[in-house]
């Protein structure tokens, strides 16, 4: 379809943006202690500028080092020494006709107590010891995390003392009047530095539960002075920052306010807490009246995580009504994300007047050339974000390791400067398995000029993804299968379906190299008495439809995400499900957003959860469990037992033929069981490095 709106220029203040595609703020961990941009960060942003984005808003950029650092490796604009390095990054983005705004940020109570007061120390120590300090720091960072969990760190700042933030979980204290004035000035000073660095404007982060939004919310702001109480008073902190920036930088210097217009507490069953869209629209009007040049409409906060950073179950465009309400109420441009995943959706929402600019966060992590592909009529080549949350989970987890976020469908994230050598010279590489790892390897090899030949035993590609897409609300996994397959084929891969790879079939191609991506098989421990009975199967057999159950009492053993998603499918098929878990909590180690997403649905289906229980035996109509603490045994009635006890790598073919080929590689689940991001990264890496 033609994109008459998406690629039409428009203005924010007096700054003309070449199209309506905006890359909103997303912190991925490419920074360093002192807050200056690294080469990796500059490569990351420039790649998106090359990819056709009209406007880039930087990741959360701190204005205060002592209480305002949200991560060890975060961008900063808290000192004059940040101006020149930031200008270098802005110049690289400007080179491609893309504008850049700096997002000014303070986390407030959503900070980690571990970061309170420690960042200035780390900056000083890095200057003294360099990388030696960095290595030492990340070795002891997990210890610091334990201190934080025991509240042996400084309290974070909040408009008023209140409950802990959901994900940060650090104690907080009320800010003094002097601290409020100091941080207001630090926001203003940050904007002045951004202007000196050549930024086209700034964005104030008044969303997602960070400090400015904490002042806006009656839940986190219960002050009794002029900064609390009425909506006018709660907005005072934000409006004084906004007016101060306009005074210091001039009215012509654009300021966007990113605003959560609904805290979405109602969505998690806590109606009456915080503010809703009605008050959010009133805030937007006041922000316009105070001189803002645009409003970036968002929603929720960390307490209501899934309503601003959605998991895969959410429908694209589900929250566009929020942007539409603001657009109707103000006369300045409205930016919004609205879970947009396709150019067609973006064009439609622009045409309908929902918003003036489309913000593509995770879609531009997944495919930095989203805009260029759409504009060139190659929208079918876009690798779509599947909302798997790997980027957020790995960003937070890897922060304690000194590393950055990963993406399930883009293994080049954080490696933008790597170039693929075109030295394949048509040499044949046989890849066994058309799962995520095999397809990723095939695409990369094709781009290098090799001849990738993929042998897939099934009649379709996807491998383990053809199981992951079967539970309810997991249809976006199909995007991943389609996009990986299309990319491999476009690069020249030959995929032979319904072809079982053997030593003989591989040898027929006289391959230069062989890559084994044969996946993994579900575990069915023979040590459990009764496990071979006909009323026992694995999650694989439920997901692939080999075993179909209806109106049965089913016990799912193991509460990892595969077990929980299989339980959802069983509930949808009108079964009565009991989930049994040895640990004391459901799905230990699972990213919280996934649990917040699926557990309410399972509970609504009357799923029974039994934690701290070990499966001892299976019988025809019951299972025997042992309490891991008391060793007491109990039996529960079941018609069927579904095992979700993990998977084991399938290396049989590799073991059989590894002596025959000097260049043979084991990747994906066949090497080490993992997730989609692990598989695509493994395929990319082995294909990139093949000599």
LOGU-878014 format. One record per residue (C-alpha): residue number from 1; residue in one letter; x, y, z. Coordinates in nm, 3 decimals. Layout:
N
 num residuo      xx      yy      zz
 NUM       a       X       Y       Z
...
REM end
This chain:
691
 num residuo      xx      yy      zz
   1       x   0.000   0.000   0.000
   2       x   0.120   0.360  -0.052
   3       x   0.225   0.541   0.264
   4       x   0.099   0.892   0.199
   5       x   0.120   0.995   0.565
   6       x   0.403   0.785   0.705
   7       x   0.670   0.936   0.482
   8       x   0.540   1.293   0.469
   9       x   0.755   1.552   0.652
  10       x   0.613   1.720   0.962
  11       x   0.730   1.954   1.234
  12       x   0.783   1.948   1.609
  13       x   0.811   2.313   1.701
  14       x   1.025   2.466   1.428
  15       x   1.218   2.142   1.362
  16       x   1.115   1.962   1.046
  17       x   1.123   1.582   1.064
  18       x   1.163   1.409   0.726
  19       x   0.897   1.148   0.803
  20       x   0.664   1.037   1.081
  21       x   0.881   0.750   1.208
  22       x   1.025   0.810   1.555
  23       x   1.265   0.592   1.747
  24       x   1.162   0.647   2.111
  25       x   1.391   0.612   2.414
  26       x   1.506   0.259   2.492
  27       x   1.800   0.185   2.717
  28       x   1.990  -0.126   2.609
  29       x   2.317  -0.102   2.801
  30       x   2.560   0.040   2.545
  31       x   2.690   0.313   2.777
  32       x   2.963   0.345   3.037
  33       x   3.012   0.475   3.391
  34       x   3.084   0.839   3.303
  35       x   2.775   0.867   3.085
  36       x   2.950   0.955   2.761
  37       x   2.840   0.762   2.450
  38       x   3.051   0.463   2.353
  39       x   3.133   0.368   1.995
  40       x   2.886   0.080   2.030
  41       x   2.610   0.322   2.128
  42       x   2.690   0.557   1.841
  43       x   2.696   0.265   1.596
  44       x   2.357   0.156   1.727
  45       x   2.192   0.494   1.679
  46       x   2.357   0.564   1.346
  47       x   2.239   0.230   1.207
  48       x   1.878   0.335   1.276
  49       x   1.943   0.672   1.111
  50       x   2.081   0.493   0.806
  51       x   1.766   0.280   0.821
  52       x   1.549   0.582   0.750
  53       x   1.414   0.693   1.088
  54       x   1.302   1.056   1.093
  55       x   1.364   1.130   1.462
  56       x   1.566   0.951   1.728
  57       x   1.510   1.024   2.095
  58       x   1.799   0.898   2.304
  59       x   1.772   0.648   2.585
  60       x   1.701   0.775   2.936
  61       x   1.973   1.036   2.990
  62       x   2.049   1.121   3.348
  63       x   2.072   1.476   3.476
  64       x   2.196   1.377   3.821
  65       x   2.475   1.130   3.899
  66       x   2.414   1.076   4.270
  67       x   2.044   0.983   4.282
  68       x   1.947   0.984   3.916
  69       x   2.146   0.703   3.757
  70       x   1.922   0.417   3.646
  71       x   2.202   0.188   3.532
  72       x   2.577   0.145   3.541
  73       x   2.604   0.196   3.164
  74       x   2.369   0.487   3.099
  75       x   2.392   0.801   2.888
  76       x   2.428   1.123   3.091
  77       x   2.414   1.497   3.046
  78       x   2.486   1.594   3.404
  79       x   2.819   1.774   3.339
  80       x   2.971   2.000   3.078
  81       x   3.219   1.728   2.981
  82       x   2.925   1.540   2.829
  83       x   2.866   1.807   2.564
  84       x   3.146   1.731   2.318
  85       x   3.107   1.349   2.316
  86       x   2.732   1.387   2.278
  87       x   2.784   1.626   1.988
  88       x   2.989   1.358   1.811
  89       x   2.698   1.113   1.835
  90       x   2.445   1.374   1.723
  91       x   2.662   1.463   1.423
  92       x   2.672   1.098   1.316
  93       x   2.291   1.083   1.326
  94       x   2.251   1.418   1.148
  95       x   2.472   1.290   0.867
  96       x   2.176   1.082   0.745
  97       x   1.908   1.351   0.765
  98       x   1.772   1.223   1.096
  99       x   1.697   1.456   1.385
 100       x   1.793   1.373   1.745
 101       x   1.632   1.476   2.075
 102       x   1.782   1.401   2.417
 103       x   1.550   1.249   2.675
 104       x   1.607   1.399   3.021
 105       x   1.537   1.159   3.304
 106       x   1.545   1.087   3.676
 107       x   1.418   0.750   3.808
 108       x   1.304   0.861   4.152
 109       x   1.181   0.564   4.357
 110       x   1.234   0.333   4.059
 111       x   1.606   0.365   4.100
 112       x   1.809   0.077   4.239
 113       x   1.939   0.147   4.587
 114       x   2.271   0.003   4.471
 115       x   2.310   0.302   4.237
 116       x   2.246   0.566   4.503
 117       x   2.573   0.752   4.547
 118       x   2.787   0.483   4.385
 119       x   2.803   0.612   4.027
 120       x   3.028   0.912   4.108
 121       x   3.262   0.668   4.285
 122       x   3.267   0.439   3.982
 123       x   3.340   0.733   3.752
 124       x   3.636   0.837   3.964
 125       x   3.769   0.481   3.996
 126       x   3.739   0.417   3.624
 127       x   3.941   0.731   3.552
 128       x   4.204   0.607   3.794
 129       x   4.219   0.238   3.705
 130       x   4.046   0.210   3.366
 131       x   3.922  -0.132   3.257
 132       x   4.083  -0.296   3.560
 133       x   3.820  -0.128   3.776
 134       x   3.540  -0.219   3.534
 135       x   3.628  -0.589   3.547
 136       x   3.648  -0.581   3.926
 137       x   3.319  -0.391   3.951
 138       x   3.121  -0.640   3.747
 139       x   3.269  -0.926   3.948
 140       x   3.132  -0.782   4.270
 141       x   2.809  -0.631   4.126
 142       x   2.607  -0.946   4.212
 143       x   2.721  -0.904   4.574
 144       x   2.594  -0.548   4.565
 145       x   2.264  -0.678   4.437
 146       x   2.234  -0.899   4.746
 147       x   2.307  -0.600   4.970
 148       x   2.029  -0.413   4.794
 149       x   1.789  -0.702   4.847
 150       x   1.864  -0.676   5.220
 151       x   1.812  -0.297   5.218
 152       x   2.176  -0.233   5.308
 153       x   2.194   0.059   5.062
 154       x   2.076   0.420   5.053
 155       x   1.707   0.490   5.003
 156       x   1.591   0.618   4.667
 157       x   1.413   0.952   4.623
 158       x   1.038   0.992   4.591
 159       x   0.797   1.288   4.608
 160       x   0.671   1.127   4.929
 161       x   0.761   0.806   5.104
 162       x   0.554   0.527   4.953
 163       x   0.559   0.159   4.870
 164       x   0.852   0.009   4.681
 165       x   0.844   0.016   4.302
 166       x   0.753  -0.323   4.159
 167       x   1.079  -0.405   3.981
 168       x   1.332  -0.191   4.170
 169       x   1.203  -0.286   4.514
 170       x   1.428  -0.041   4.700
 171       x   1.316   0.157   5.000
 172       x   1.248   0.524   4.927
 173       x   1.220   0.846   5.120
 174       x   1.046   1.179   5.070
 175       x   1.243   1.448   4.888
 176       x   1.317   1.771   5.068
 177       x   1.213   2.106   4.920
 178       x   1.580   2.181   4.855
 179       x   1.626   1.854   4.666
 180       x   1.324   1.933   4.450
 181       x   1.466   2.271   4.352
 182       x   1.809   2.124   4.283
 183       x   1.674   1.852   4.053
 184       x   1.450   2.099   3.868
 185       x   1.762   2.304   3.793
 186       x   1.953   1.992   3.689
 187       x   1.686   1.913   3.429
 188       x   1.715   2.269   3.298
 189       x   2.095   2.251   3.293
 190       x   2.074   1.921   3.106
 191       x   1.860   2.083   2.837
 192       x   2.109   2.368   2.801
 193       x   2.391   2.117   2.752
 194       x   2.183   1.925   2.497
 195       x   2.129   2.245   2.303
 196       x   2.503   2.321   2.311
 197       x   2.574   1.969   2.185
 198       x   2.363   2.035   1.878
 199       x   2.055   1.836   1.977
 200       x   1.739   1.931   1.790
 201       x   1.537   1.930   2.111
 202       x   1.479   1.747   2.438
 203       x   1.214   1.517   2.578
 204       x   1.107   1.513   2.942
 205       x   1.035   1.163   3.071
 206       x   0.708   1.201   3.260
 207       x   0.603   0.842   3.203
 208       x   0.649   0.482   3.317
 209       x   0.658   0.565   3.686
 210       x   0.981   0.768   3.686
 211       x   1.032   1.075   3.903
 212       x   0.830   1.330   3.705
 213       x   0.535   1.093   3.681
 214       x   0.571   1.015   4.050
 215       x   0.496   1.381   4.115
 216       x   0.194   1.360   3.883
 217       x   0.043   1.056   4.056
 218       x  -0.161   1.085   4.377
 219       x  -0.041   0.733   4.459
 220       x   0.327   0.827   4.484
 221       x   0.281   1.196   4.563
 222       x   0.113   1.260   4.896
 223       x   0.300   1.579   4.977
 224       x   0.118   1.853   5.164
 225       x   0.320   2.147   5.026
 226       x   0.283   2.323   4.690
 227       x   0.411   2.014   4.504
 228       x   0.134   1.781   4.623
 229       x  -0.241   1.755   4.659
 230       x  -0.436   1.907   4.371
 231       x  -0.361   1.825   4.007
 232       x  -0.223   2.177   3.966
 233       x   0.019   2.122   4.252
 234       x   0.118   1.773   4.138
 235       x   0.201   1.914   3.795
 236       x   0.412   2.195   3.939
 237       x   0.740   1.995   3.932
 238       x   0.699   1.911   3.561
 239       x   0.578   2.254   3.458
 240       x   0.858   2.436   3.640
 241       x   1.108   2.218   3.455
 242       x   0.934   2.283   3.123
 243       x   0.911   2.658   3.170
 244       x   1.267   2.671   3.299
 245       x   1.397   2.498   2.985
 246       x   1.202   2.736   2.762
 247       x   1.345   3.030   2.953
 248       x   1.704   2.902   2.942
 249       x   1.708   2.762   2.587
 250       x   1.460   2.992   2.417
 251       x   1.104   2.924   2.311
 252       x   1.224   2.801   1.971
 253       x   1.410   2.504   2.124
 254       x   1.157   2.217   2.109
 255       x   1.051   2.026   2.418
 256       x   0.849   1.703   2.401
 257       x   0.687   1.563   2.713
 258       x   0.653   1.186   2.727
 259       x   0.344   1.135   2.939
 260       x   0.176   0.828   3.081
 261       x  -0.184   0.939   3.040
 262       x  -0.322   0.644   3.237
 263       x  -0.139   0.459   3.513
 264       x  -0.347   0.147   3.435
 265       x  -0.385   0.029   3.794
 266       x  -0.738  -0.074   3.706
 267       x  -0.594  -0.325   3.460
 268       x  -0.425  -0.516   3.742
 269       x  -0.725  -0.508   3.974
 270       x  -0.625  -0.201   4.178
 271       x  -0.889   0.045   4.064
 272       x  -0.890   0.376   4.249
 273       x  -0.512   0.402   4.273
 274       x  -0.320   0.664   4.077
 275       x  -0.482   0.852   3.790
 276       x  -0.674   0.749   3.480
 277       x  -0.707   0.876   3.122
 278       x  -0.951   1.150   3.218
 279       x  -0.692   1.321   3.437
 280       x  -0.417   1.232   3.190
 281       x  -0.590   1.434   2.920
 282       x  -0.614   1.731   3.158
 283       x  -0.240   1.701   3.215
 284       x  -0.180   1.707   2.839
 285       x  -0.379   2.030   2.809
 286       x  -0.177   2.193   3.088
 287       x   0.148   2.076   2.932
 288       x   0.048   2.235   2.600
 289       x  -0.048   2.559   2.775
 290       x   0.292   2.568   2.946
 291       x   0.473   2.572   2.612
 292       x   0.550   2.208   2.522
 293       x   0.594   2.150   2.149
 294       x   0.462   1.792   2.141
 295       x   0.329   1.518   2.366
 296       x   0.457   1.162   2.344
 297       x   0.160   0.961   2.470
 298       x   0.239   0.650   2.670
 299       x   0.082   0.467   2.962
 300       x   0.143   0.284   3.288
 301       x   0.460   0.246   3.494
 302       x   0.673  -0.028   3.642
 303       x   0.396  -0.124   3.885
 304       x   0.181  -0.195   3.578
 305       x   0.469  -0.305   3.358
 306       x   0.277  -0.496   3.091
 307       x   0.064  -0.197   3.001
 308       x   0.352   0.003   2.859
 309       x   0.595  -0.274   2.753
 310       x   0.358  -0.539   2.631
 311       x   0.421  -0.914   2.616
 312       x   0.327  -1.114   2.310
 313       x  -0.036  -1.167   2.413
 314       x  -0.136  -0.802   2.354
 315       x  -0.300  -0.699   2.027
 316       x  -0.125  -0.434   1.814
 317       x  -0.292  -0.097   1.860
 318       x  -0.477  -0.195   2.176
 319       x  -0.407   0.140   2.347
 320       x  -0.450   0.376   2.052
 321       x  -0.763   0.516   2.220
 322       x  -0.535   0.693   2.467
 323       x  -0.344   0.879   2.195
 324       x  -0.671   0.958   2.019
 325       x  -0.811   1.117   2.336
 326       x  -0.505   1.340   2.373
 327       x  -0.499   1.425   2.003
 328       x  -0.859   1.545   2.029
 329       x  -0.775   1.766   2.327
 330       x  -0.455   1.942   2.213
 331       x  -0.329   2.129   1.908
 332       x   0.037   2.028   1.927
 333       x   0.175   1.711   1.763
 334       x   0.103   1.379   1.932
 335       x   0.357   1.099   1.923
 336       x   0.263   0.748   2.035
 337       x   0.383   0.391   2.017
 338       x   0.053   0.202   2.045
 339       x   0.219  -0.135   1.984
 340       x   0.262  -0.065   1.612
 341       x   0.415  -0.358   1.428
 342       x   0.360  -0.294   1.057
 343       x   0.380   0.001   0.816
 344       x   0.017  -0.065   0.724
 345       x  -0.090  -0.025   1.086
 346       x   0.122   0.288   1.121
 347       x  -0.026   0.445   0.807
 348       x  -0.379   0.362   0.916
 349       x  -0.339   0.520   1.259
 350       x  -0.192   0.835   1.105
 351       x  -0.472   0.851   0.848
 352       x  -0.736   0.807   1.119
 353       x  -0.592   1.099   1.314
 354       x  -0.496   0.887   1.612
 355       x  -0.151   1.050   1.623
 356       x   0.092   1.262   1.422
 357       x   0.406   1.050   1.463
 358       x   0.451   0.676   1.517
 359       x   0.701   0.564   1.778
 360       x   0.867   0.233   1.697
 361       x   1.063   0.109   1.996
 362       x   1.119  -0.263   1.986
 363       x   1.041  -0.282   1.610
 364       x   1.356  -0.077   1.547
 365       x   1.557  -0.303   1.775
 366       x   1.435  -0.598   1.570
 367       x   1.492  -0.430   1.233
 368       x   1.688  -0.104   1.217
 369       x   1.591  -0.064   0.850
 370       x   1.215  -0.084   0.914
 371       x   1.150   0.262   0.768
 372       x   1.374   0.227   0.463
 373       x   1.223  -0.109   0.373
 374       x   0.870   0.025   0.403
 375       x   0.945   0.335   0.200
 376       x   1.111   0.128  -0.072
 377       x   0.808  -0.100  -0.102
 378       x   0.982  -0.390   0.070
 379       x   0.766  -0.409   0.383
 380       x   0.750  -0.788   0.348
 381       x   1.123  -0.799   0.427
 382       x   1.083  -0.635   0.768
 383       x   1.175  -0.860   1.059
 384       x   0.893  -0.804   1.302
 385       x   0.922  -0.767   1.677
 386       x   0.737  -1.057   1.839
 387       x   0.703  -0.888   2.181
 388       x   0.899  -1.165   2.352
 389       x   1.053  -0.916   2.603
 390       x   1.402  -1.062   2.558
 391       x   1.540  -0.711   2.506
 392       x   1.417  -0.584   2.842
 393       x   1.501  -0.900   3.034
 394       x   1.854  -0.929   2.897
 395       x   1.920  -0.558   2.935
 396       x   1.843  -0.574   3.305
 397       x   2.015  -0.906   3.369
 398       x   2.323  -0.822   3.163
 399       x   2.365  -0.489   3.340
 400       x   2.526  -0.680   3.625
 401       x   2.770  -0.838   3.380
 402       x   2.877  -0.526   3.196
 403       x   2.696  -0.633   2.880
 404       x   2.394  -0.520   2.678
 405       x   2.052  -0.634   2.563
 406       x   1.987  -0.907   2.308
 407       x   1.708  -0.944   2.051
 408       x   1.546  -1.270   1.945
 409       x   1.522  -1.181   1.577
 410       x   1.822  -0.948   1.538
 411       x   2.151  -1.109   1.645
 412       x   2.340  -0.802   1.517
 413       x   2.202  -0.585   1.798
 414       x   2.507  -0.428   1.959
 415       x   2.728  -0.547   1.673
 416       x   2.623  -0.291   1.413
 417       x   2.982  -0.214   1.310
 418       x   3.050  -0.577   1.215
 419       x   3.071  -0.625   0.840
 420       x   3.012  -0.957   0.667
 421       x   3.291  -1.060   0.433
 422       x   3.173  -1.160   0.084
 423       x   3.409  -1.453   0.044
 424       x   3.176  -1.751   0.022
 425       x   3.250  -1.798  -0.349
 426       x   2.952  -2.027  -0.395
 427       x   3.086  -2.296  -0.164
 428       x   2.815  -2.527  -0.029
 429       x   2.734  -2.539   0.341
 430       x   2.481  -2.799   0.452
 431       x   2.266  -2.694   0.746
 432       x   2.063  -2.963   0.918
 433       x   1.748  -2.815   1.070
 434       x   1.534  -2.518   0.968
 435       x   1.471  -2.389   1.318
 436       x   1.575  -2.045   1.439
 437       x   1.945  -2.134   1.458
 438       x   1.959  -2.302   1.119
 439       x   1.766  -2.027   0.942
 440       x   1.982  -1.756   1.099
 441       x   2.296  -1.934   0.983
 442       x   2.150  -1.982   0.633
 443       x   2.066  -1.613   0.597
 444       x   2.411  -1.502   0.708
 445       x   2.593  -1.753   0.489
 446       x   2.387  -1.648   0.188
 447       x   2.478  -1.284   0.245
 448       x   2.843  -1.389   0.250
 449       x   2.812  -1.558  -0.089
 450       x   2.804  -1.919   0.027
 451       x   2.546  -2.167  -0.102
 452       x   2.340  -2.258   0.207
 453       x   2.152  -2.588   0.173
 454       x   1.907  -2.654   0.456
 455       x   1.779  -3.006   0.518
 456       x   1.458  -3.009   0.721
 457       x   1.287  -3.333   0.817
 458       x   0.945  -3.168   0.862
 459       x   0.725  -3.022   0.589
 460       x   0.768  -2.671   0.730
 461       x   1.036  -2.455   0.887
 462       x   1.046  -2.334   1.246
 463       x   1.172  -2.628   1.448
 464       x   1.086  -2.577   1.815
 465       x   0.899  -2.259   1.720
 466       x   0.630  -2.484   1.571
 467       x   0.558  -2.588   1.930
 468       x   0.597  -2.243   2.084
 469       x   0.327  -2.102   1.857
 470       x   0.053  -2.343   1.969
 471       x  -0.058  -2.208   2.311
 472       x  -0.322  -1.933   2.318
 473       x  -0.209  -1.580   2.225
 474       x   0.128  -1.697   2.088
 475       x   0.053  -1.634   1.721
 476       x   0.329  -1.371   1.690
 477       x   0.575  -1.661   1.698
 478       x   0.452  -1.728   1.345
 479       x   0.592  -1.388   1.245
 480       x   0.932  -1.507   1.361
 481       x   0.908  -1.828   1.157
 482       x   0.789  -1.642   0.847
 483       x   1.048  -1.366   0.872
 484       x   1.346  -1.594   0.940
 485       x   1.242  -1.823   0.655
 486       x   1.188  -1.537   0.411
 487       x   1.522  -1.378   0.500
 488       x   1.708  -1.707   0.453
 489       x   1.546  -1.769   0.116
 490       x   1.606  -1.410   0.001
 491       x   1.975  -1.450   0.076
 492       x   1.985  -1.757  -0.149
 493       x   1.925  -2.048   0.089
 494       x   1.781  -2.368  -0.055
 495       x   1.546  -2.531   0.196
 496       x   1.471  -2.898   0.133
 497       x   1.161  -2.990   0.332
 498       x   1.055  -3.343   0.431
 499       x   1.419  -3.445   0.400
 500       x   1.582  -3.652   0.672
 501       x   1.950  -3.573   0.696
 502       x   2.182  -3.872   0.706
 503       x   2.551  -3.918   0.651
 504       x   2.470  -4.021   0.294
 505       x   2.237  -3.732   0.206
 506       x   2.483  -3.478   0.344
 507       x   2.772  -3.634   0.153
 508       x   2.580  -3.599  -0.174
 509       x   2.626  -3.222  -0.155
 510       x   3.007  -3.249  -0.105
 511       x   2.982  -2.966   0.149
 512       x   3.261  -2.726   0.236
 513       x   3.116  -2.716   0.589
 514       x   2.830  -2.872   0.785
 515       x   2.619  -2.703   1.052
 516       x   2.408  -2.923   1.278
 517       x   2.100  -2.751   1.422
 518       x   1.890  -3.054   1.513
 519       x   1.732  -2.900   1.822
 520       x   1.638  -3.086   2.138
 521       x   1.384  -3.338   2.263
 522       x   1.161  -3.321   2.568
 523       x   1.287  -3.510   2.873
 524       x   1.089  -3.809   3.002
 525       x   1.282  -3.943   3.303
 526       x   1.263  -4.323   3.328
 527       x   1.352  -4.298   3.695
 528       x   0.997  -4.194   3.784
 529       x   0.780  -4.503   3.845
 530       x   0.488  -4.518   3.605
 531       x   0.629  -4.265   3.359
 532       x   0.586  -4.512   3.072
 533       x   0.213  -4.557   3.134
 534       x  -0.016  -4.460   2.845
 535       x  -0.160  -4.170   3.046
 536       x   0.179  -3.989   3.052
 537       x   0.319  -3.765   2.778
 538       x   0.544  -3.461   2.738
 539       x   0.449  -3.105   2.652
 540       x   0.573  -3.171   2.298
 541       x   0.295  -3.423   2.237
 542       x   0.031  -3.181   2.364
 543       x   0.165  -2.890   2.161
 544       x   0.210  -3.081   1.835
 545       x  -0.135  -3.237   1.866
 546       x  -0.020  -3.597   1.896
 547       x  -0.210  -3.617   2.224
 548       x  -0.542  -3.436   2.244
 549       x  -0.719  -3.406   2.577
 550       x  -1.061  -3.268   2.659
 551       x  -1.264  -3.262   2.981
 552       x  -0.987  -3.440   3.172
 553       x  -0.813  -3.389   3.505
 554       x  -0.458  -3.313   3.392
 555       x  -0.145  -3.269   3.601
 556       x   0.132  -3.063   3.441
 557       x   0.464  -3.143   3.606
 558       x   0.697  -2.843   3.592
 559       x   0.603  -2.475   3.589
 560       x   0.854  -2.321   3.351
 561       x   0.703  -2.112   3.074
 562       x   0.661  -2.418   2.851
 563       x   0.466  -2.588   3.127
 564       x   0.251  -2.282   3.196
 565       x   0.179  -2.219   2.829
 566       x   0.091  -2.584   2.779
 567       x  -0.137  -2.556   3.082
 568       x  -0.308  -2.259   2.914
 569       x  -0.369  -2.466   2.603
 570       x  -0.509  -2.750   2.812
 571       x  -0.740  -2.508   2.994
 572       x  -0.858  -2.372   2.659
 573       x  -0.944  -2.732   2.565
 574       x  -1.176  -2.757   2.869
 575       x  -0.946  -2.958   3.091
 576       x  -0.908  -2.915   3.467
 577       x  -0.540  -2.848   3.525
 578       x  -0.310  -2.884   3.825
 579       x   0.045  -2.749   3.793
 580       x   0.305  -2.920   4.012
 581       x   0.637  -2.750   4.088
 582       x   0.928  -2.864   4.308
 583       x   1.038  -2.509   4.387
 584       x   0.855  -2.296   4.640
 585       x   0.733  -2.056   4.373
 586       x   0.585  -2.091   4.027
 587       x   0.832  -2.062   3.737
 588       x   1.137  -1.960   3.942
 589       x   1.377  -1.748   3.741
 590       x   1.115  -1.658   3.481
 591       x   1.099  -1.292   3.377
 592       x   0.825  -1.133   3.587
 593       x   0.632  -0.989   3.293
 594       x   0.561  -1.333   3.153
 595       x   0.418  -1.446   3.485
 596       x   0.215  -1.129   3.526
 597       x   0.072  -1.199   3.183
 598       x  -0.018  -1.567   3.199
 599       x  -0.090  -1.638   3.567
 600       x  -0.412  -1.433   3.584
 601       x  -0.549  -1.623   3.284
 602       x  -0.458  -1.957   3.442
 603       x  -0.615  -1.855   3.772
 604       x  -0.930  -1.742   3.593
 605       x  -0.945  -2.094   3.446
 606       x  -0.934  -2.235   3.802
 607       x  -0.588  -2.385   3.760
 608       x  -0.456  -2.537   4.082
 609       x  -0.091  -2.472   4.171
 610       x   0.105  -2.703   4.399
 611       x   0.453  -2.576   4.486
 612       x   0.724  -2.746   4.688
 613       x   0.605  -3.083   4.557
 614       x   0.808  -3.355   4.387
 615       x   0.654  -3.615   4.157
 616       x   0.729  -3.957   4.304
 617       x   0.511  -4.190   4.098
 618       x   0.243  -4.203   3.833
 619       x  -0.045  -4.449   3.847
 620       x  -0.346  -4.508   3.625
 621       x  -0.572  -4.258   3.800
 622       x  -0.345  -4.064   4.034
 623       x  -0.002  -3.920   4.098
 624       x   0.196  -3.941   4.420
 625       x   0.371  -3.627   4.540
 626       x   0.628  -3.564   4.810
 627       x   0.658  -3.235   4.997
 628       x   1.022  -3.132   4.949
 629       x   1.037  -2.988   5.301
 630       x   0.832  -3.222   5.520
 631       x   0.875  -3.535   5.303
 632       x   0.505  -3.601   5.353
 633       x   0.341  -3.794   5.068
 634       x   0.002  -3.713   4.917
 635       x  -0.192  -3.841   4.617
 636       x  -0.413  -3.646   4.380
 637       x  -0.655  -3.783   4.124
 638       x  -0.557  -3.734   3.760
 639       x  -0.662  -3.873   3.425
 640       x  -0.346  -3.765   3.248
 641       x   0.004  -3.645   3.330
 642       x   0.200  -3.399   3.113
 643       x   0.573  -3.371   3.180
 644       x   0.742  -3.034   3.142
 645       x   1.083  -3.121   3.279
 646       x   1.304  -2.957   3.020
 647       x   1.469  -3.075   2.700
 648       x   1.786  -3.259   2.606
 649       x   2.006  -3.166   2.309
 650       x   1.977  -3.391   2.004
 651       x   2.337  -3.461   1.895
 652       x   2.302  -3.804   1.741
 653       x   2.375  -3.701   1.382
 654       x   2.662  -3.477   1.489
 655       x   2.821  -3.762   1.681
 656       x   2.786  -3.993   1.381
 657       x   2.951  -3.767   1.122
 658       x   3.177  -3.524   1.309
 659       x   3.491  -3.719   1.215
 660       x   3.410  -3.688   0.844
 661       x   3.424  -3.310   0.816
 662       x   3.703  -3.072   0.923
 663       x   3.449  -2.789   0.942
 664       x   3.142  -2.911   1.131
 665       x   2.956  -2.704   1.387
 666       x   2.689  -2.771   1.647
 667       x   2.455  -2.479   1.715
 668       x   2.127  -2.382   1.882
 669       x   1.951  -2.626   2.112
 670       x   2.159  -2.907   1.967
 671       x   2.462  -2.748   2.131
 672       x   2.302  -2.595   2.439
 673       x   1.933  -2.555   2.510
 674       x   1.822  -2.195   2.520
 675       x   1.579  -1.943   2.379
 676       x   1.516  -1.788   2.039
 677       x   1.778  -1.518   2.090
 678       x   2.040  -1.779   2.180
 679       x   1.958  -1.976   1.866
 680       x   1.965  -1.687   1.619
 681       x   2.285  -1.552   1.776
 682       x   2.454  -1.891   1.750
 683       x   2.354  -1.925   1.385
 684       x   2.472  -1.576   1.301
 685       x   2.802  -1.613   1.481
 686       x   2.908  -1.947   1.330
 687       x   2.810  -1.829   0.982
 688       x   2.987  -1.494   1.020
 689       x   3.309  -1.652   1.144
 690       x   3.325  -1.945   0.899
 691       x   3.662  -1.942   0.723
REM end
